[in-house]
Amino acid sequence: MKKLAGFTAAAGLLAAFAATAHAGSVTVYTALEADLLPIYKKSFEEKNPGITIRWVRDSTGIITAKLLAEKDNPQADVVLGTAATSLQILDSEGMLEGYAPDGLAKIEKRFISKDVPPAWVGTNAWAAALCVNTVEMQKRSLAVPTSWADLLKPEYKGLIVMPNPASSGTGFLDVSSWLQLWGEKKGWDYMDALHQNIASYTHSGSKPCTLAASGEHPIGISLAFRAARLIGQGAPIGPGSYEIARRSAFLAIAALDAVFGGLRARLDGIFDSKVFVVSFVANVLVAAFIVFLGDQLGVGSQLSTAVVVVLGIRIFGNVAAIRRHVFKA
């Protein structure tokens, strides 16, 4: 039985494609975003004259179901850009052929199957995002949600779209993330409550963000890649779209404040390791509490901005002092 080469996303696949190609073409089943496919097709076909790629694209769930249905008569040569969970299913069915791409040693082991050579290789980590159309929210005089918890507010009923976790890898990512964040009971309770505010479920992971950008539904649970693409194209996707990024950046600034304070103290000859550790941990914990408090009060973005300004002033003050120590100016 023909076996497939499996990858959770696209990178370093030219050799794999060429190796599986026959009769001048290679059939690739993929759940990658459609606007990425021409890039890979052009790169591959330029480096492998006479061999063309034939794409079969759909959402992760649909692609996985199609592959399983074709198990005894495989039509695909390569599986590309599906979730690792799907490739694990295919591997358990003995459908994947081992392949070690160039640069494999540079990839963390948790992103590679345990087989030797690996049955599948991951090359991308995807992040969830809230895509919020700020223009439409302003028309409705509604605040922009800045956390998952905000989506349960009654004023958002019928305004939210999200990917169907039964067919979309992005939807499955959301469900898995919520269960890991809050545990099974609280996670399922959250999803039951969220369902009351959902206008519709899509098969595509990126479509909720596209719908939010067009204003058809102002809030879309989607992936950060699509949000970034749409923002780059001028879509009115504004604050609140990157919950993870916003919080991470805020915590990083709080940590930097402690780091630069510690550097200045060392140069001033008054550094104390215990004080530094306590200050570092305290800064991060206080920052996390401020983010939580702001979200609960519905002023997360405003409160975060105010604190960032204060921390920024302290950081630049410490940097100036460090510069004077180092450069005597």
The 8 nearest C-alpha neighbors of each residue, nearest first, counted from 0:
[[1, 2, 71, 72, 73, 94, 70, 93],
 [0, 2, 73, 3, 94, 72, 76, 96],
 [1, 3, 95, 94, 96, 0, 4, 76],
 [4, 2, 95, 77, 76, 96, 5, 94],
 [3, 5, 77, 96, 95, 78, 76, 98],
 [4, 6, 119, 78, 77, 3, 79, 95],
 [7, 5, 79, 120, 119, 8, 121, 80],
 [6, 8, 80, 121, 81, 82, 83, 79],
 [80, 9, 7, 6, 122, 79, 123, 121],
 [8, 10, 80, 79, 12, 122, 6, 11],
 [9, 11, 12, 122, 8, 13, 6, 39],
 [10, 12, 13, 100, 101, 9, 14, 15],
 [11, 13, 15, 10, 14, 16, 9, 100],
 [14, 12, 16, 15, 43, 11, 17, 46],
 [13, 15, 17, 16, 12, 18, 11, 100],
 [16, 14, 18, 12, 13, 17, 19, 4],
 [17, 15, 13, 19, 18, 14, 20, 12],
 [16, 18, 20, 14, 15, 19, 13, 47],
 [17, 19, 15, 16, 20, 14, 21, 13],
 [20, 18, 16, 17, 76, 15, 21, 25],
 [21, 19, 25, 17, 24, 18, 16, 23],
 [20, 22, 23, 24, 19, 25, 50, 18],
 [23, 21, 24, 20, 50, 25, 49, 51],
 [22, 24, 50, 21, 49, 51, 20, 25],
 [25, 23, 51, 50, 20, 22, 52, 21],
 [24, 26, 20, 52, 53, 76, 27, 51],
 [27, 25, 53, 75, 76, 52, 54, 77],
 [26, 28, 77, 54, 75, 78, 76, 55],
 [29, 27, 55, 78, 56, 75, 54, 79],
 [30, 28, 79, 56, 80, 31, 78, 27],
 [29, 31, 58, 80, 59, 57, 81, 56],
 [32, 30, 80, 29, 33, 35, 81, 36],
 [31, 33, 34, 35, 30, 36, 205, 225],
 [34, 32, 35, 36, 31, 56, 37, 30],
 [33, 35, 32, 36, 37, 38, 31, 39],
 [36, 34, 33, 38, 32, 37, 39, 31],
 [35, 37, 38, 39, 33, 34, 40, 32],
 [38, 36, 40, 39, 35, 41, 34, 33],
 [39, 37, 36, 41, 40, 35, 42, 34],
 [40, 38, 42, 36, 41, 37, 43, 35],
 [39, 41, 37, 43, 38, 42, 44, 36],
 [42, 40, 44, 38, 39, 43, 37, 45],
 [43, 41, 39, 45, 40, 44, 38, 46],
 [44, 42, 40, 46, 45, 41, 13, 47],
 [43, 45, 47, 41, 46, 48, 42, 51],
 [46, 44, 42, 43, 47, 48, 41, 40],
 [45, 47, 43, 44, 48, 42, 13, 41],
 [46, 48, 44, 45, 50, 43, 49, 17],
 [49, 47, 50, 44, 45, 46, 51, 43],
 [48, 50, 23, 47, 51, 44, 24, 45],
 [51, 49, 23, 24, 48, 47, 44, 52],
 [52, 50, 24, 44, 25, 23, 53, 49],
 [53, 51, 25, 24, 26, 54, 40, 50],
 [52, 54, 26, 25, 27, 51, 55, 24],
 [55, 53, 27, 56, 26, 28, 52, 29],
 [54, 56, 28, 27, 29, 53, 57, 26],
 [57, 55, 29, 30, 28, 54, 58, 62],
 [58, 56, 30, 62, 61, 59, 29, 55],
 [57, 59, 30, 167, 61, 60, 203, 62],
 [60, 58, 168, 62, 30, 167, 81, 61],
 [59, 61, 166, 63, 167, 62, 58, 64],
 [60, 62, 64, 58, 63, 59, 166, 65],
 [63, 61, 65, 59, 64, 60, 57, 58],
 [62, 64, 60, 66, 65, 61, 59, 85],
 [63, 65, 61, 67, 66, 62, 68, 60],
 [66, 64, 62, 68, 63, 67, 61, 69],
 [65, 67, 69, 63, 68, 64, 70, 62],
 [66, 68, 70, 64, 69, 65, 63, 89],
 [67, 69, 65, 66, 70, 64, 71, 72],
 [70, 68, 66, 73, 72, 67, 71, 65],
 [69, 71, 67, 73, 72, 68, 66, 94],
 [72, 70, 69, 73, 0, 68, 67, 1],
 [71, 73, 69, 70, 74, 0, 1, 68],
 [74, 72, 69, 70, 75, 71, 1, 66],
 [73, 75, 72, 76, 69, 26, 66, 70],
 [76, 74, 26, 73, 77, 27, 28, 3],
 [75, 77, 26, 3, 27, 19, 25, 4],
 [76, 78, 4, 27, 3, 75, 5, 79],
 [79, 77, 5, 28, 27, 29, 4, 6],
 [78, 80, 29, 6, 8, 81, 7, 28],
 [8, 79, 81, 7, 31, 30, 29, 9],
 [82, 80, 7, 30, 59, 79, 29, 83],
 [81, 83, 84, 85, 7, 168, 86, 80],
 [82, 84, 86, 85, 7, 87, 81, 121],
 [83, 85, 87, 82, 86, 88, 81, 168],
 [86, 84, 88, 82, 87, 83, 63, 89],
 [85, 87, 89, 83, 88, 84, 90, 82],
 [86, 88, 90, 84, 85, 89, 83, 91],
 [87, 89, 91, 85, 86, 90, 92, 84],
 [90, 88, 86, 92, 94, 91, 87, 85],
 [89, 91, 87, 93, 92, 88, 95, 94],
 [90, 92, 88, 93, 89, 87, 94, 86],
 [93, 91, 89, 90, 94, 88, 95, 70],
 [92, 94, 90, 91, 95, 89, 2, 96],
 [93, 95, 2, 89, 92, 90, 3, 96],
 [96, 94, 3, 2, 90, 118, 4, 93],
 [95, 97, 2, 3, 4, 118, 98, 94],
 [96, 98, 118, 116, 117, 95, 4, 99],
 [97, 99, 116, 117, 100, 118, 96, 4],
 [98, 100, 116, 117, 103, 101, 97, 120],
 [101, 99, 103, 98, 102, 11, 12, 15],
 [100, 102, 103, 99, 11, 104, 14, 12],
 [101, 103, 104, 105, 100, 106, 11, 99],
 [102, 104, 105, 101, 106, 100, 99, 120],
 [103, 105, 102, 106, 107, 101, 108, 100],
 [106, 104, 103, 102, 107, 108, 101, 122],
 [105, 107, 104, 103, 108, 110, 102, 111],
 [108, 106, 109, 110, 105, 111, 104, 103],
 [107, 109, 111, 110, 106, 112, 113, 104],
 [108, 110, 107, 111, 112, 106, 113, 121],
 [109, 111, 121, 108, 107, 120, 106, 112],
 [112, 110, 120, 108, 109, 121, 119, 113],
 [111, 113, 117, 114, 119, 118, 120, 110],
 [114, 112, 117, 111, 115, 118, 108, 116],
 [113, 115, 117, 116, 112, 118, 97, 111],
 [116, 114, 117, 113, 97, 118, 99, 112],
 [115, 117, 97, 98, 114, 99, 118, 113],
 [118, 116, 114, 115, 97, 112, 119, 98],
 [117, 119, 97, 95, 96, 112, 114, 98],
 [120, 118, 5, 6, 117, 112, 111, 121],
 [119, 121, 111, 6, 7, 110, 112, 122],
 [122, 120, 7, 110, 6, 111, 123, 8],
 [121, 123, 8, 10, 7, 120, 9, 124],
 [124, 122, 8, 121, 125, 7, 9, 10],
 [125, 123, 126, 122, 121, 8, 110, 7],
 [124, 126, 123, 127, 222, 223, 224, 169],
 [127, 125, 223, 222, 128, 124, 224, 243],
 [126, 128, 222, 223, 221, 125, 173, 129],
 [129, 127, 222, 223, 241, 221, 240, 220],
 [128, 130, 240, 220, 219, 241, 131, 221],
 [129, 131, 240, 219, 208, 218, 236, 128],
 [130, 132, 218, 236, 217, 240, 133, 129],
 [133, 131, 236, 217, 235, 134, 135, 211],
 [132, 134, 136, 135, 237, 131, 137, 235],
 [135, 133, 137, 136, 132, 138, 235, 214],
 [134, 136, 138, 137, 133, 132, 217, 214],
 [135, 137, 133, 139, 141, 138, 134, 140],
 [136, 138, 140, 134, 139, 135, 141, 133],
 [139, 137, 135, 136, 140, 134, 141, 133],
 [138, 140, 136, 137, 141, 135, 134, 142],
 [141, 139, 137, 138, 136, 142, 135, 143],
 [140, 142, 136, 139, 137, 143, 154, 138],
 [141, 143, 144, 136, 140, 137, 297, 133],
 [142, 144, 239, 145, 141, 136, 131, 133],
 [145, 143, 149, 146, 239, 142, 150, 131],
 [144, 146, 239, 242, 143, 149, 294, 299],
 [147, 145, 149, 148, 144, 242, 294, 150],
 [146, 148, 149, 150, 145, 151, 144, 242],
 [147, 149, 146, 150, 151, 152, 189, 294],
 [150, 148, 146, 144, 151, 147, 152, 145],
 [149, 151, 148, 152, 147, 144, 155, 193],
 [150, 152, 149, 193, 148, 153, 192, 196],
 [151, 153, 150, 154, 149, 155, 156, 148],
 [152, 154, 155, 156, 151, 196, 150, 195],
 [155, 153, 152, 156, 141, 151, 158, 196],
 [154, 156, 158, 153, 152, 196, 157, 150],
 [157, 155, 196, 153, 158, 154, 197, 195],
 [156, 158, 198, 196, 197, 159, 155, 195],
 [159, 157, 155, 216, 156, 217, 198, 218],
 [160, 158, 218, 197, 198, 219, 157, 216],
 [159, 161, 219, 199, 207, 197, 198, 200],
 [160, 162, 220, 200, 207, 219, 201, 163],
 [163, 161, 170, 201, 204, 200, 202, 167],
 [162, 164, 200, 170, 165, 201, 167, 202],
 [165, 163, 170, 171, 167, 166, 162, 168],
 [166, 164, 163, 167, 60, 171, 170, 168],
 [165, 167, 60, 164, 163, 202, 61, 59],
 [168, 166, 170, 164, 169, 59, 58, 60],
 [167, 169, 171, 59, 170, 82, 172, 60],
 [170, 168, 172, 204, 167, 171, 173, 162],
 [171, 169, 164, 162, 167, 173, 163, 172],
 [170, 172, 164, 168, 174, 169, 173, 175],
 [173, 171, 169, 175, 170, 174, 176, 168],
 [174, 172, 176, 170, 171, 175, 177, 169],
 [175, 173, 171, 177, 176, 172, 178, 170],
 [174, 176, 172, 178, 173, 177, 171, 179],
 [175, 177, 179, 173, 174, 178, 172, 180],
 [178, 176, 180, 174, 179, 186, 175, 181],
 [177, 179, 186, 182, 175, 183, 176, 181],
 [178, 180, 176, 177, 182, 181, 175, 183],
 [181, 179, 177, 178, 176, 182, 186, 175],
 [182, 180, 186, 178, 185, 179, 177, 183],
 [181, 183, 178, 179, 186, 185, 184, 180],
 [182, 184, 186, 178, 185, 187, 181, 179],
 [185, 183, 187, 186, 182, 188, 181, 178],
 [184, 186, 188, 181, 187, 183, 182, 189],
 [185, 187, 178, 183, 189, 181, 177, 184],
 [188, 186, 190, 189, 184, 185, 183, 191],
 [189, 187, 185, 191, 186, 190, 184, 192],
 [188, 190, 186, 192, 187, 191, 185, 193],
 [189, 191, 193, 187, 192, 188, 194, 186],
 [192, 190, 188, 194, 189, 193, 187, 195],
 [191, 193, 189, 190, 194, 195, 188, 151],
 [192, 194, 190, 195, 196, 151, 191, 189],
 [195, 193, 197, 191, 196, 192, 190, 198],
 [194, 196, 193, 192, 197, 156, 191, 157],
 [195, 197, 156, 157, 194, 193, 155, 159],
 [198, 196, 159, 194, 157, 199, 160, 195],
 [197, 199, 157, 159, 160, 158, 196, 200],
 [200, 198, 160, 197, 201, 161, 159, 157],
 [199, 201, 163, 161, 162, 160, 202, 198],
 [202, 200, 162, 203, 163, 161, 199, 206],
 [201, 203, 167, 163, 166, 162, 58, 204],
 [204, 202, 206, 201, 205, 58, 167, 162],
 [203, 205, 169, 162, 221, 206, 167, 170],
 [204, 206, 203, 221, 208, 207, 225, 222],
 [205, 207, 209, 203, 208, 204, 210, 201],
 [208, 206, 219, 210, 209, 160, 161, 205],
 [207, 209, 219, 211, 130, 206, 210, 221],
 [208, 210, 206, 212, 211, 207, 213, 205],
 [211, 209, 207, 213, 215, 208, 212, 216],
 [212, 210, 217, 208, 216, 214, 218, 209],
 [211, 213, 209, 210, 214, 234, 132, 208],
 [214, 212, 210, 211, 215, 209, 216, 234],
 [213, 215, 211, 217, 216, 212, 210, 135],
 [216, 214, 210, 213, 211, 217, 212, 158],
 [215, 217, 211, 214, 158, 210, 218, 159],
 [218, 216, 211, 132, 214, 131, 158, 135],
 [219, 217, 131, 159, 211, 216, 130, 158],
 [218, 220, 207, 208, 130, 160, 211, 159],
 [221, 219, 161, 129, 207, 128, 130, 160],
 [220, 222, 128, 208, 205, 204, 207, 219],
 [223, 221, 127, 128, 224, 126, 225, 205],
 [222, 224, 226, 128, 225, 126, 127, 227],
 [225, 223, 227, 226, 222, 228, 125, 126],
 [226, 224, 228, 227, 223, 222, 205, 229],
 [225, 227, 223, 229, 228, 224, 230, 130],
 [226, 228, 230, 224, 225, 229, 223, 231],
 [229, 227, 225, 231, 226, 230, 224, 232],
 [230, 228, 232, 226, 231, 234, 227, 225],
 [229, 231, 234, 233, 227, 232, 228, 236],
 [232, 230, 228, 229, 233, 227, 234, 226],
 [231, 233, 229, 230, 234, 228, 227, 235],
 [234, 232, 230, 231, 235, 229, 236, 228],
 [233, 235, 230, 229, 236, 212, 232, 231],
 [236, 234, 132, 237, 133, 212, 233, 134],
 [237, 235, 132, 131, 234, 230, 130, 133],
 [236, 238, 133, 235, 240, 131, 239, 132],
 [239, 237, 240, 236, 143, 241, 131, 300],
 [238, 240, 145, 241, 242, 144, 143, 237],
 [239, 241, 129, 130, 238, 128, 131, 237],
 [242, 240, 244, 128, 243, 239, 245, 129],
 [241, 243, 245, 244, 239, 145, 146, 240],
 [242, 244, 246, 241, 245, 247, 128, 127],
 [243, 245, 247, 241, 246, 242, 248, 249],
 [246, 244, 242, 248, 243, 247, 241, 249],
 [245, 247, 249, 243, 248, 244, 242, 250],
 [246, 248, 244, 250, 249, 245, 243, 251],
 [249, 247, 251, 245, 246, 250, 244, 252],
 [250, 248, 246, 252, 251, 247, 245, 253],
 [249, 251, 253, 247, 252, 248, 283, 286],
 [250, 252, 248, 254, 249, 253, 247, 255],
 [253, 251, 255, 249, 254, 250, 256, 248],
 [252, 254, 250, 256, 251, 255, 282, 283],
 [255, 253, 251, 257, 252, 256, 279, 283],
 [256, 254, 258, 252, 257, 253, 259, 251],
 [255, 257, 253, 314, 254, 259, 258, 260],
 [256, 258, 260, 279, 254, 255, 259, 278],
 [259, 257, 255, 261, 260, 256, 262, 254],
 [258, 260, 262, 261, 256, 257, 317, 255],
 [261, 259, 257, 263, 258, 262, 256, 317],
 [260, 262, 264, 258, 259, 263, 275, 257],
 [263, 261, 259, 265, 264, 260, 258, 266],
 [262, 264, 266, 260, 261, 265, 321, 267],
 [265, 263, 270, 267, 261, 269, 262, 266],
 [266, 264, 270, 268, 262, 267, 263, 269],
 [265, 267, 263, 268, 264, 262, 324, 321],
 [266, 268, 264, 265, 269, 263, 270, 324],
 [269, 267, 265, 266, 270, 264, 263, 271],
 [268, 270, 264, 267, 265, 271, 266, 263],
 [271, 269, 265, 264, 268, 272, 261, 267],
 [270, 272, 274, 273, 275, 269, 264, 265],
 [271, 273, 275, 274, 276, 270, 261, 277],
 [274, 272, 276, 275, 271, 277, 278, 270],
 [273, 275, 277, 271, 272, 276, 278, 270],
 [274, 276, 272, 278, 273, 277, 261, 279],
 [277, 275, 279, 273, 278, 274, 280, 272],
 [276, 278, 274, 280, 275, 279, 281, 273],
 [279, 277, 281, 275, 276, 280, 282, 274],
 [278, 280, 257, 276, 282, 281, 277, 254],
 [281, 279, 283, 277, 282, 278, 284, 276],
 [280, 282, 278, 284, 283, 279, 277, 285],
 [283, 281, 285, 279, 280, 253, 284, 278],
 [282, 284, 286, 280, 281, 285, 250, 253],
 [285, 283, 287, 281, 286, 282, 280, 288],
 [284, 286, 288, 282, 287, 283, 281, 289],
 [285, 287, 283, 289, 284, 288, 250, 282],
 [288, 286, 284, 290, 285, 289, 283, 291],
 [289, 287, 285, 291, 286, 290, 292, 284],
 [290, 288, 292, 286, 291, 287, 293, 285],
 [289, 291, 287, 293, 288, 292, 299, 294],
 [290, 292, 288, 294, 289, 293, 287, 295],
 [293, 291, 289, 295, 294, 290, 288, 296],
 [292, 299, 294, 298, 296, 290, 295, 291],
 [295, 293, 299, 297, 291, 292, 296, 298],
 [294, 296, 292, 293, 297, 291, 299, 298],
 [297, 295, 293, 294, 298, 292, 299, 291],
 [296, 298, 294, 295, 299, 293, 142, 144],
 [299, 297, 293, 301, 296, 300, 302, 294],
 [300, 293, 298, 294, 302, 301, 297, 303],
 [299, 301, 303, 302, 298, 304, 293, 145],
 [302, 300, 304, 298, 303, 299, 305, 293],
 [301, 303, 305, 299, 304, 300, 298, 293],
 [304, 302, 300, 306, 301, 305, 299, 307],
 [303, 305, 307, 301, 302, 306, 300, 308],
 [306, 304, 302, 308, 307, 303, 301, 309],
 [305, 307, 309, 303, 308, 304, 310, 302],
 [308, 306, 304, 310, 309, 305, 311, 303],
 [307, 309, 311, 305, 306, 310, 312, 304],
 [310, 308, 306, 312, 311, 307, 313, 305],
 [311, 309, 307, 313, 312, 308, 314, 306],
 [312, 310, 308, 314, 313, 309, 307, 315],
 [311, 313, 309, 315, 310, 314, 316, 308],
 [314, 312, 316, 310, 311, 315, 317, 309],
 [313, 315, 311, 317, 256, 316, 312, 310],
 [314, 316, 318, 312, 317, 313, 319, 311],
 [317, 315, 313, 319, 314, 318, 312, 320],
 [316, 318, 320, 314, 319, 315, 259, 260],
 [319, 317, 315, 321, 320, 316, 322, 314],
 [320, 318, 322, 316, 317, 321, 315, 323],
 [319, 321, 317, 323, 322, 318, 316, 324],
 [322, 320, 318, 324, 323, 319, 263, 317],
 [321, 323, 319, 325, 320, 324, 326, 318],
 [322, 324, 328, 327, 320, 321, 326, 325],
 [325, 323, 321, 327, 322, 326, 320, 266],
 [324, 326, 322, 323, 327, 321, 328, 266],
 [325, 327, 328, 323, 322, 324, 321, 320],
 [328, 326, 323, 324, 325, 322, 321, 320],
 [327, 323, 326, 322, 324, 325, 319, 320]]
